[in-house]
């Protein structure tokens, strides 16, 4: 009986350790993590009158160039918020490793003891603990693998969105710079 329990624990530990979806040194559970935080992309340009333009003229030229640049680049930096595709997706870490396995062992032992009857409760608990532990470890492994795939997919989408945003901002800056320089301003 004791050997059976020892074999069960070694088997469960092996299934938990063989979990390829979890990495060593994971951060504590429950901490929100941003999936690939977006680098700050600024469309801000500094404009200096090169031909003695007034502040009123600068404001009008800047507004007109802004409108033209938005139509040219498809990007409006004065819009309230970034589109959802460009925003980071918060990801919550999985519970610590082994929680599903422990829960499986406990629930399996209880169920096995109840189903075994009054004379075989210890053997029923042992068999239930083994079966529950193995099922818990398999469930945990599958959940971690699925979470890894979801995180990888979201990371790739976020990276693609960031690249599109950076391209749009760059195009906007080039357009507004060209427009303002064409009107006699120095743009930095």
Buried (B, 14 or more C-beta within 10 A) or exposed (E): EEEEBEEBBEBBBEBBEEBEBBEEEEEEEEEEBEBBEBEEBEBEBEBEBEEEBEEEBBEEBBEEBBEBBBEBBEBBBEEEEEEEEBEBBEBEBBBEBBEBBBBBBBBBBBBBBEEBEEEBBBBBBBBBBBBBBBBBBBBBBEBBBEBBEEBEEBBEBBEEBBEBBBBBBBBBBBBBBBBBBEBEBEBE
